[in-house]
């Protein structure tokens, strides 16, 4: 199962053909490199919107293996199948059932599926299964998952950890905002698979703490967002360092022309699978456009935030997020802010508080539009409408995940109506449009809005109970014993 493929990408580029690989023979010439093209402005000082329109998907030359209906039908280690059963997973999602037979056979894969469609296990199970039984040398991982954001990196790591543990594979998360020393230490100790953001991985490579020449399986998750965020030069530089002839898998919720370069340059005769192309196609999701007057927008937003149940509210800027969060706290709403200006420990703590219900409203910029999964989240509110239809789809993808139902509500002022009509057309969505005011029955019916308590609240970190010490039969330590132990304790702290 862990054989490496014999086809060499460098030979394929020179000779225009591919040697036979594990998944069958693959032939065809590599398309010339193409630039991603200019991006049009998104307006209002935000990042440029991606080039709209999806590219023509490559045609698979070697026929794909048929989809399976159960995980038991796949050629995977028994430990993985046992862990899937323990996690209550017996029937794969469509994107998993379609791609896993091919990725397990070593084929390159290009998969498109909306957020919540099961992409993480679609690539993760194949990556772990094909790495099982191998041991990484220090600083030389065998598998790599590249993601655009810290939150997505953590979510991928959390999702794959039980399966990696069942195979005794070591995972390491490499992201900015956290101690680079600890991450370097994890790589020095040996990690078979790393989940990384491009910038921090480049930093570790430049320091000499990581090499990619032994990486045989590379995954790009949400590649379109990496392109939108300006990571394309870093991503291509990293892909050029992995082992030639290795397996490449690219999964994303949307595939536009910015991703075309990656597909044509790095994927060889990929198996192409597209399922649920956009969040707007989800039948369990409702889309509402609420027309509000500018003077009443803040009051309507506050009433929505005061609803029973959790909600994510998206705004354009970090300053707007912080200001709304403070206003909600002053109004009696348990809210917390999430944006790129927060440290990673702050962001991790805020997400944990939101997932456990310690806070009921997450006020965020687009940093929360991907890589965040919260069970039973039934409402997403665009307080500031996005200017890009992909941002709309990814924001909305935080709800109605894995078959659950949910609503996406966008507050639109008169000056924003024309742009919103165009955005919804680009997204292929026909929303329900309603004129509302704060205190309206319609606002309450659609969102669960209600008047806030008006009693200011302060969000504090939950206090974890410390286990009580058992009483010692010998009573207190003597001063001399404490003194004898102090140097030993200090050496432990220094080592940590």
C-alpha positions as CSV (number, residue, x, y, z in Angstrom):
1,X,0.0,0.0,0.0
2,X,2.9,2.3,0.7
3,X,4.8,1.7,-2.5
4,X,6.0,4.9,-4.1
5,X,5.2,5.7,-7.7
6,X,7.9,5.3,-10.3
7,X,6.8,8.0,-12.7
8,X,9.1,11.0,-12.4
9,X,7.6,14.5,-13.0
10,X,10.9,15.8,-14.4
11,X,11.0,13.0,-17.0
12,X,7.4,13.6,-17.8
13,X,8.1,17.3,-18.4
14,X,11.0,16.5,-20.7
15,X,9.5,13.6,-22.6
16,X,5.8,14.6,-22.6
17,X,4.7,11.3,-21.2
18,X,4.3,9.6,-17.8
19,X,5.7,6.3,-16.7
20,X,3.3,3.8,-15.3
21,X,2.4,4.6,-11.7
22,X,0.7,2.8,-8.9
23,X,-2.7,3.8,-10.1
24,X,-2.2,2.7,-13.7
25,X,-0.4,4.3,-16.6
26,X,-0.7,8.0,-17.1
27,X,0.2,9.8,-20.2
28,X,-0.1,13.2,-21.7
29,X,2.1,16.3,-22.0
30,X,2.3,19.1,-19.4
31,X,0.6,22.3,-20.3
32,X,2.7,25.4,-20.5
33,X,2.8,27.5,-17.4
34,X,0.4,30.3,-17.3
35,X,0.0,33.3,-15.1
36,X,-3.1,33.7,-13.0
37,X,-4.0,37.0,-14.6
38,X,-4.8,40.3,-13.1
39,X,-7.4,40.6,-10.4
40,X,-10.1,43.2,-10.4
41,X,-10.5,45.5,-7.5
42,X,-12.9,44.5,-4.8
43,X,-13.5,48.1,-3.7
44,X,-13.7,49.7,-0.3
45,X,-10.0,49.1,0.4
46,X,-10.4,45.3,0.7
47,X,-8.3,42.7,-1.0
48,X,-8.8,42.3,-4.8
49,X,-11.6,39.9,-5.7
50,X,-10.5,36.8,-7.5
51,X,-11.0,36.5,-11.2
52,X,-14.6,35.2,-11.6
53,X,-15.6,32.2,-13.6
54,X,-14.4,28.6,-13.2
55,X,-11.7,27.2,-15.5
56,X,-12.3,24.2,-17.8
57,X,-11.5,21.2,-15.7
58,X,-8.8,18.9,-17.1
59,X,-9.9,15.7,-18.8
60,X,-8.8,12.5,-17.1
61,X,-6.9,10.2,-19.5
62,X,-6.7,7.1,-17.4
63,X,-10.2,6.0,-16.4
64,X,-11.0,6.6,-12.7
65,X,-11.8,3.7,-10.4
66,X,-15.5,3.4,-9.5
67,X,-16.9,5.0,-6.3
68,X,-17.5,2.8,-3.3
69,X,-20.6,2.8,-1.0
70,X,-18.9,1.9,2.3
71,X,-15.5,2.4,3.9
72,X,-15.2,-1.3,4.3
73,X,-14.9,-1.6,0.5
74,X,-11.7,0.4,0.5
75,X,-8.2,-1.0,0.6
76,X,-7.2,0.6,3.9
77,X,-5.4,-0.6,7.0
78,X,-7.5,-2.4,9.5
79,X,-6.6,0.2,12.2
80,X,-8.1,3.0,10.1
81,X,-11.3,1.0,9.4
82,X,-11.6,0.3,13.2
83,X,-11.2,3.9,14.0
84,X,-13.8,5.0,11.5
85,X,-16.2,2.6,13.1
86,X,-15.3,4.0,16.5
87,X,-16.1,7.5,15.2
88,X,-19.4,6.3,13.9
89,X,-18.3,6.6,10.2
90,X,-19.5,3.8,8.0
91,X,-20.9,5.4,4.9
92,X,-18.6,7.9,3.1
93,X,-19.7,11.2,1.9
94,X,-20.0,11.4,-1.9
95,X,-16.7,13.2,-2.4
96,X,-15.0,10.6,-0.2
97,X,-16.6,7.6,-1.9
98,X,-15.6,8.9,-5.3
99,X,-12.0,10.0,-4.7
100,X,-10.7,7.6,-2.1
101,X,-10.4,4.5,-4.4
102,X,-8.2,6.6,-6.7
103,X,-6.2,8.5,-4.1
104,X,-5.5,5.2,-2.2
105,X,-4.1,3.9,-5.5
106,X,-1.7,6.8,-5.8
107,X,-3.6,8.9,-8.4
108,X,-3.5,12.7,-8.4
109,X,-6.9,14.1,-7.4
110,X,-8.7,17.3,-8.2
111,X,-11.8,17.5,-5.9
112,X,-14.3,20.2,-5.5
113,X,-16.9,20.2,-2.8
114,X,-18.6,22.7,-0.6
115,X,-17.4,23.3,2.9
116,X,-18.8,20.6,5.2
117,X,-18.9,18.0,2.4
118,X,-16.2,15.8,3.9
119,X,-13.1,17.0,2.0
120,X,-10.8,16.6,5.0
121,X,-11.2,12.9,5.3
122,X,-11.3,12.5,1.6
123,X,-7.7,13.5,1.4
124,X,-6.7,12.7,5.0
125,X,-7.5,9.0,5.0
126,X,-5.6,8.4,1.7
127,X,-2.6,10.4,3.0
128,X,-2.5,8.5,6.3
129,X,-3.1,5.1,4.7
130,X,-0.3,5.5,2.2
131,X,2.1,6.8,4.8
132,X,1.3,4.0,7.3
133,X,4.3,1.9,8.3
134,X,6.9,4.5,7.4
135,X,9.0,6.5,9.8
136,X,10.1,10.1,9.2
137,X,13.7,11.2,9.8
138,X,14.2,14.4,11.8
139,X,13.2,17.5,9.9
140,X,12.0,15.4,6.9
141,X,8.3,14.9,6.8
142,X,6.7,12.4,4.4
143,X,3.3,14.0,3.9
144,X,2.3,17.7,3.7
145,X,-1.1,19.4,3.9
146,X,-1.0,23.1,2.9
147,X,-3.9,25.3,4.1
148,X,-4.5,29.1,3.9
149,X,-5.3,29.9,7.6
150,X,-4.4,28.9,11.1
151,X,-7.9,28.0,12.0
152,X,-8.2,25.6,9.0
153,X,-4.8,24.0,9.9
154,X,-6.0,23.4,13.4
155,X,-9.3,21.9,12.2
156,X,-7.5,19.6,9.8
157,X,-5.2,18.5,12.6
158,X,-8.0,17.8,15.0
159,X,-9.9,15.8,12.4
160,X,-7.0,13.6,11.4
161,X,-5.4,13.1,14.9
162,X,-7.5,10.0,16.0
163,X,-6.8,8.3,12.7
164,X,-3.1,9.2,12.7
165,X,-2.9,7.9,16.3
166,X,-4.4,4.6,15.3
167,X,-1.6,4.1,12.8
168,X,1.1,5.5,15.2
169,X,1.8,8.3,12.8
170,X,3.0,11.7,14.2
171,X,1.3,14.9,13.1
172,X,2.7,18.4,13.5
173,X,0.9,21.7,13.0
174,X,3.0,24.5,11.5
175,X,1.3,27.9,11.6
176,X,2.1,31.5,12.4
177,X,1.2,33.2,15.6
178,X,2.6,30.3,17.7
179,X,6.0,29.4,19.0
180,X,8.3,28.7,16.1
181,X,10.7,27.0,18.5
182,X,8.2,24.4,19.6
183,X,7.2,23.7,16.0
184,X,10.9,23.3,15.1
185,X,11.2,20.9,18.0
186,X,8.3,18.8,16.8
187,X,10.0,18.6,13.4
188,X,13.3,17.7,14.9
189,X,11.6,14.9,16.8
190,X,10.2,13.5,13.6
191,X,6.8,14.0,12.1
192,X,5.4,11.9,9.3
193,X,2.7,14.4,8.3
194,X,2.7,18.2,8.8
195,X,-0.3,20.5,8.4
196,X,1.1,24.0,7.5
197,X,0.3,27.5,6.4
198,X,2.7,28.6,3.6
199,X,4.4,31.5,5.4
200,X,5.4,29.6,8.6
201,X,6.6,26.5,6.6
202,X,8.8,28.7,4.5
203,X,10.2,30.3,7.7
204,X,11.1,26.8,9.1
205,X,12.7,25.8,5.8
206,X,14.8,29.0,5.7
207,X,16.0,28.2,9.3
208,X,17.0,24.7,8.3
209,X,14.4,23.1,10.5
210,X,12.5,21.4,7.7
211,X,13.2,19.8,4.3
212,X,10.5,18.7,1.9
213,X,12.6,16.4,-0.4
214,X,11.1,13.3,1.3
215,X,7.5,14.5,1.0
216,X,5.8,11.9,-1.3
217,X,2.2,13.1,-0.8
218,X,1.2,16.7,-1.0
219,X,-2.3,18.1,-0.4
220,X,-3.5,21.6,-1.1
221,X,-6.7,22.4,0.8
222,X,-8.7,25.5,-0.2
223,X,-6.1,26.4,-2.9
224,X,-8.3,29.2,-4.3
225,X,-8.1,31.1,-1.0
226,X,-4.4,30.7,-0.9
227,X,-4.3,32.3,-4.3
228,X,-6.7,35.1,-3.3
229,X,-4.6,35.8,-0.2
230,X,-1.4,36.3,-2.3
231,X,0.3,33.0,-1.3
232,X,0.7,31.7,-4.8
233,X,4.4,32.4,-5.1
234,X,5.1,30.7,-1.7
235,X,2.9,27.7,-2.6
236,X,4.6,27.1,-5.9
237,X,8.0,27.5,-4.3
238,X,7.1,24.9,-1.7
239,X,5.6,22.5,-4.3
240,X,8.9,22.8,-6.3
241,X,10.7,21.4,-3.2
242,X,8.7,18.2,-2.6
243,X,9.9,14.9,-4.0
244,X,9.6,14.6,-7.8
245,X,7.0,12.1,-8.9
246,X,5.0,12.2,-5.7
247,X,1.3,12.2,-5.4
248,X,-0.6,15.6,-5.4
249,X,-4.2,16.2,-4.3
250,X,-6.0,19.5,-4.6
251,X,-9.3,20.0,-2.8
252,X,-11.3,23.2,-2.7
253,X,-14.9,24.5,-2.3
254,X,-14.4,26.6,-5.5
255,X,-12.1,26.3,-8.4
256,X,-11.5,29.5,-10.4
257,X,-8.8,30.6,-12.8
258,X,-6.4,31.5,-10.0
259,X,-6.1,27.7,-9.3
260,X,-5.7,26.8,-13.0
261,X,-1.9,27.4,-12.7
262,X,-1.6,24.9,-9.9
263,X,-3.7,22.2,-11.6
264,X,-1.9,22.4,-14.9
265,X,1.6,22.7,-13.5
266,X,1.5,20.2,-10.6
267,X,-1.3,17.6,-11.2
268,X,-0.6,14.8,-13.6
269,X,-3.7,13.2,-15.3
270,X,-5.8,13.8,-12.2
271,X,-9.0,12.1,-11.3
272,X,-11.5,15.0,-11.3
273,X,-14.5,14.9,-9.0
274,X,-17.0,17.8,-8.4
275,X,-19.8,17.6,-5.9
276,X,-22.0,20.3,-4.5
277,X,-20.1,23.1,-6.4
278,X,-21.3,25.9,-4.1
279,X,-22.8,26.4,-0.7
280,X,-25.8,28.0,-2.4
281,X,-26.8,24.7,-3.9
282,X,-27.4,23.2,-0.4
283,X,-31.1,22.4,-0.1
284,X,-31.1,22.7,3.7
285,X,-29.8,26.3,3.6
286,X,-32.1,29.4,3.3
287,X,-30.8,32.7,1.9
288,X,-32.3,35.9,3.1
289,X,-31.6,39.5,2.0
290,X,-32.9,41.9,4.5
291,X,-33.3,45.5,3.3
292,X,-32.6,47.9,6.2
293,X,-32.2,51.6,6.5
294,X,-28.7,52.7,7.5
295,X,-29.9,54.5,10.7
296,X,-31.6,51.3,11.9
297,X,-29.0,48.8,10.9
298,X,-27.2,48.8,14.2
299,X,-30.3,48.3,16.2
300,X,-31.4,45.4,13.9
301,X,-28.0,43.8,14.2
302,X,-28.1,44.0,18.0
303,X,-31.5,42.4,18.2
304,X,-30.4,39.5,15.9
305,X,-27.3,39.0,18.1
306,X,-29.6,38.8,21.2
307,X,-31.4,35.7,19.8
308,X,-31.5,32.4,21.5
309,X,-28.8,30.3,20.0
310,X,-25.4,31.0,18.4
311,X,-24.7,33.1,15.4
312,X,-21.6,34.2,13.4
313,X,-21.6,37.8,12.2
314,X,-19.3,38.9,9.5
315,X,-17.9,42.5,9.0
316,X,-15.3,44.0,6.7
317,X,-12.7,45.3,9.0
318,X,-11.0,44.5,12.3
319,X,-12.0,47.9,13.7
320,X,-15.6,47.3,12.9
321,X,-15.5,43.9,14.5
322,X,-14.0,45.2,17.7
323,X,-16.5,48.1,17.8
324,X,-19.6,45.9,17.3
325,X,-18.3,43.3,19.8
326,X,-18.0,46.0,22.5
327,X,-21.4,47.4,21.7
328,X,-23.0,44.0,22.0
329,X,-21.3,43.3,25.3
330,X,-22.6,46.7,26.6
331,X,-26.1,45.7,25.5
332,X,-26.0,42.4,27.4
333,X,-25.0,40.0,24.5
334,X,-22.3,37.5,25.1
335,X,-20.1,38.3,22.1
336,X,-16.4,37.8,21.2
337,X,-14.2,39.1,18.3
338,X,-12.2,37.1,15.9
339,X,-9.8,38.6,13.3
340,X,-6.3,38.7,12.1
341,X,-5.2,41.2,14.7
342,X,-5.7,38.7,17.5
343,X,-2.9,36.4,18.6
344,X,-3.3,32.8,17.9
345,X,-3.9,31.8,21.6
346,X,-6.6,34.5,21.7
347,X,-8.2,33.2,18.5
348,X,-8.0,29.6,19.7
349,X,-9.6,30.6,23.1
350,X,-12.4,32.6,21.4
351,X,-13.3,29.7,19.1
352,X,-13.4,27.3,22.0
353,X,-15.7,29.6,23.9
354,X,-18.0,29.9,20.9
355,X,-18.1,26.2,20.3
356,X,-18.9,25.4,24.0
357,X,-21.6,28.2,24.2
358,X,-19.6,30.3,26.6
359,X,-20.2,33.1,24.1
360,X,-23.2,33.1,21.8
361,X,-22.1,35.5,19.1
362,X,-18.8,35.3,17.1
363,X,-18.1,38.7,15.4
364,X,-15.5,38.1,12.7
365,X,-13.8,39.2,9.6
366,X,-13.3,36.8,6.7
367,X,-10.6,35.0,8.7
368,X,-13.5,32.9,10.0
369,X,-15.1,32.3,6.6
370,X,-13.2,29.0,6.2
371,X,-11.8,26.3,8.5
372,X,-14.4,26.7,11.3
373,X,-16.8,23.9,12.0
374,X,-19.4,24.4,14.8
375,X,-22.1,21.8,15.3
376,X,-25.7,23.0,15.3
377,X,-24.9,26.5,14.0
378,X,-28.1,27.6,12.3
379,X,-27.5,31.2,11.4
380,X,-24.8,33.3,9.7
381,X,-25.3,37.0,9.3
382,X,-23.5,39.3,6.8
383,X,-23.6,42.6,8.7
384,X,-21.4,43.9,5.9
385,X,-22.2,42.3,2.6
386,X,-19.2,40.7,0.9
387,X,-18.1,42.1,-2.5
388,X,-17.0,38.7,-3.8
389,X,-19.5,35.9,-4.4
390,X,-16.9,33.3,-3.2
391,X,-16.7,35.1,0.1
392,X,-20.4,34.9,0.4
393,X,-20.5,31.2,-0.3
394,X,-17.7,30.4,2.2
395,X,-19.2,32.6,4.9
396,X,-22.5,30.9,4.4
397,X,-20.8,27.5,4.5
398,X,-20.4,27.8,8.3
399,X,-24.0,26.7,8.6
400,X,-26.0,23.8,7.1
401,X,-23.0,21.6,7.3
402,X,-23.1,17.8,6.9
403,X,-26.8,17.7,6.3
404,X,-27.9,20.1,9.0
405,X,-30.1,23.1,8.2
406,X,-29.4,26.8,8.5
407,X,-29.9,30.3,7.2
408,X,-27.7,33.0,5.8
409,X,-28.9,36.5,6.3
410,X,-27.4,39.6,4.7
411,X,-28.2,43.1,5.8
412,X,-28.4,45.5,2.8
413,X,-28.8,49.2,2.9
414,X,-30.3,51.1,-0.1
415,X,-26.9,52.0,-1.6
416,X,-25.9,48.3,-1.6
417,X,-28.9,46.8,-3.2
418,X,-27.7,46.8,-6.8
419,X,-24.3,45.2,-5.9
420,X,-26.1,42.5,-3.9
421,X,-28.3,41.6,-6.8
422,X,-25.2,41.1,-9.0
423,X,-23.4,39.1,-6.3
424,X,-26.3,36.7,-5.8
425,X,-26.4,36.2,-9.6
426,X,-22.7,35.3,-9.6
427,X,-23.3,32.9,-6.8
428,X,-26.3,31.3,-8.5
429,X,-28.6,32.0,-5.6
430,X,-32.2,33.4,-5.5
431,X,-32.6,34.7,-2.0
432,X,-35.8,35.7,-0.2
433,X,-35.9,39.5,0.1
434,X,-37.7,41.3,2.9
435,X,-37.9,44.9,4.1
436,X,-37.4,45.0,7.9
437,X,-36.9,47.3,10.8
438,X,-35.7,46.7,14.3
439,X,-38.6,45.3,16.4
440,X,-40.4,43.9,13.4
441,X,-42.2,40.6,13.5
442,X,-40.5,39.7,10.2
443,X,-37.0,40.2,11.6
444,X,-37.9,38.0,14.6
445,X,-39.4,35.3,12.4
446,X,-36.5,35.1,10.0
447,X,-33.6,35.4,12.5
448,X,-35.1,34.9,16.0
449,X,-34.2,38.5,16.9
450,X,-35.3,39.9,20.2
451,X,-34.6,42.8,22.5
452,X,-31.3,42.5,24.4
453,X,-31.3,42.7,28.2
454,X,-29.3,45.9,28.3
455,X,-27.3,44.7,31.2
456,X,-23.6,44.8,30.3
457,X,-21.6,41.6,30.4
458,X,-17.9,40.8,30.6
459,X,-16.6,37.6,29.0
460,X,-14.0,35.9,31.1
461,X,-12.2,32.6,30.5
462,X,-13.9,29.6,32.1
463,X,-12.2,28.5,35.3
464,X,-10.9,25.0,35.0
465,X,-11.2,23.1,38.3
466,X,-7.9,21.8,39.6
467,X,-7.8,18.3,41.0
468,X,-7.5,18.4,44.8
469,X,-4.2,17.2,46.2
470,X,-4.4,14.1,48.4
471,X,-3.4,14.7,51.9
472,X,0.1,13.5,52.6
473,X,0.6,11.2,55.6
474,X,3.9,12.9,56.3
475,X,2.5,16.4,56.5
476,X,4.4,19.4,55.1
477,X,7.8,19.1,53.5
478,X,10.6,20.4,55.6
479,X,12.4,23.6,54.5
480,X,15.5,21.5,53.8
481,X,13.6,19.1,51.6
482,X,12.1,21.9,49.6
483,X,15.5,23.5,49.2
484,X,16.9,20.2,47.9
485,X,14.2,19.9,45.3
486,X,14.4,23.5,44.0
487,X,17.4,23.0,41.7
488,X,15.8,19.9,40.2
489,X,12.6,21.7,39.5
490,X,14.5,24.6,38.0
491,X,16.4,22.3,35.6
492,X,13.0,20.9,34.4
493,X,11.7,24.4,33.7
494,X,14.9,25.3,31.8
495,X,14.6,22.2,29.7
496,X,11.0,23.0,28.9
